[in-house]
Amino acid sequence: MQTSYNLLMMHINRKKILAVAGVLTFVCFGFNSKKDSPVKENPKYNVIYILADDLGYSELGCYGNTFNETPNIDQMAKHGVRFTQFYAAAPVCSPYRAALMTGQYPARLHITDYLRPNAAQHLDTAQTTLAEMFRANGYHTGIVGKWHLSGYTRAGATEETLPDKHGFDEVLVSENRGIAEGWYFHPYGFNKEIEKKLPGDHEYITDRQNEEALEFIDRNRAKPFFLFLSHYAVHTTNHGKPELVEHFRRKDGAGTSPPTKGNPENDPYKRWPADSKAPRNNPHLAAQLFVIDQGVGMIMSRLKELGLDKNTIVVFTSDNGGETRVTTNAPLRGGKSMLYEGGVREPFVIWNPTLFPQDKTVTTPVCNYDMYPSFMELIGAKPNKQLLDGISIARLFKNPVAKMPERTFYWHYPLDKPHFLGGRSAGSIREGDWKLIEFFDDGHKELYNLKDDIGETNDLAAKYPDKVTHLLNDLKAWRQRVHAE
């Protein structure tokens, strides 16, 4: 089996790619330059937001990874706009998703940690979500996959508000019991009611999500749509399709780990098989990411086939940093659950051949709560009453060196006890190149200059006490303004 791919397939039967095991292929989707793509007057652009779960900053080829294989996302970056300082509003998933759906700080929403399956807390239906904003502007809306903005009554929560209560017309293969780790093969522990749909004996949830996304596009091609393709992968326990895992195992530098006590027989379709906990170059993580990447290529090809490519905005990003148990976010420090850069700085690529330039990089810091006002501007949305903490960054999509107003970024991550991945109760602030982290558990502060020290290795707090005081006072004042708990 080849370890690299030299032939690009111009067309591919998407059913075949899901059904045939052991054949590694990827889609070469077509791109058009602006001069070949006339823009209709005031078009309503479709929007597809593809979100990976726990995908670290350094996992994609276009961000420097040489082990994983992400040819379609890399092509998307080559023909689109890539950000190097795109932040998540939190180092874990529920607050990121709350910020995305509302355009607000998680601290304002009082969703600052991931929601447990039996949590009474959920995203308030009084918020006008991103999906509701799209729907109010004539869009058909859909979510494929992970929600994680509510507890679940099947898991003991007293109340739940799932995506259908927040503006999504179609809710496809979404969870109703929690985000159980490692349930990637059918039957799915996070939603036992999902019936198998794809051919073969071992339906894989990422394949299923890709197929559901394609069918959503097919059904809604004649009207404006917003699709939130929210992947469960690459959340641990990592578990890839066996033929893909074997491919990555054969690559130089592949990580290894024994099967755990939960799978002593090393069943490749049972959770916790061999190498699923490999600390670096994890073959299972790479295999999961490969299927996400296949889906990106399939979606792009489908858009072109239907003549929707010029009129659709596609985003690819992640919700927080990768878990340091199974990956590295180098050159960034730390990962999921931490307020170091590795926990909150994400890959972000946006593409549209009629709106945005090709092969450009944006270095301006932005955050995921900026997406709500940005999409409002891009689709010419009617004003609504939603309070927004983010600002539109649409001008950066169109002009990567556009001047943006100077602003400060804040994070609030209080914990009752340290996160099992190593994160600590803390808050942080970034002003210009300066970043302060305040640890709530012992009160100490760390200060970094990100321009000189992207890896946050040189704590400057003792050297610049006045800067510490200034940033700390600003951070405390912000917490008061947003009524942070």
Secondary structure, 3 states (H helix, E strand, C coil): CCCCCCCCECCCCHHHHHHCCCCCCCECCCCCCHHHCCCCCCCCCEEEEEEECCCCCCCCHHHCCCCCCCHHHHHHHHCCEEEEEEECCCCCHHHHHHHHHHCCCHHHHCCCCCCCCCCCCECCCCCCCHHHHHHHCCCEEEEEECCCCECCHHHCCCCCCCHHHCCCCEEECCCCCCCCCCCCECCCCCCCCCCCCCCCCCCEHHHHHHHHHHHHHHHCCCCCEEEEEECCCCCCCCCCCHHHHHHHHCCCCCCCCCCCCCCCCCCCCCCCCCCCCCCCCCHHHHHHHHHHHHHHHHHHHHHHHCCCHHHEEEEEEECCCCCCCCCCCCCCCCCCCCCCHHHHEEEEEEECCCCCCCCEEECCCEEHHHHHHHHHHHHCCCCCCCCCCCCCCHHHHHCCCCCCCCCEEEEEECCCCCCCCCCCCEEEEEECCEEEEEECCCCCEEEEECCCCCCCCCCCCCCCHHHHHHHHHHHHHHHHHCCCC
